[in-house]
Amino acid sequence: MKFPDLSGLYPSGAEIAVTVTPRASRDRIEMSELGLRVRVSAAPEKGRANEAVRRILAKALGLPKSRLVLIRGQTARHKVFRID
């Protein structure tokens, strides 16, 4: 799956705010003036949607997913990830 290249937008230590839509028809990232929206096909059960968002963001940023840490929004649609 092809995602937009976000590698030059966020330095190490940056916090990335995203709005998540679980149970979407396909995984994708949308960028707008309001911020990042990540749509994932995973259901929001047992952390599956959070892990899918982490995987997708890591791929778009060109980072290993171990460098992305969910710091806020474990059970909310609005999440904040930090690049370690």
Phi, psi and omega in degrees: 000140183262128177239157178296150180278111180253008189299329181269357186271334187231118177280171176301137182091351181290150174255133184244116177270131179226151171253129187250137172241106178280167179057036176282167181289332176205161179281133176195161177242132177241132178250136176212180178293344178274350179123196181269136172239127179245124178253128181233148179280346181290150177277153180278056181235132176057032177077008182296317180292320178300316180294323178294318178297316179300317179296315182294314179298318179300318180296316180292330180273349182072033182239157169290145184295342177293342179275351178260125182240128176281115183255338177213146173093032182305326181241014182247164176285331179266118185236156174231124177251147175243141176270116177269000000 
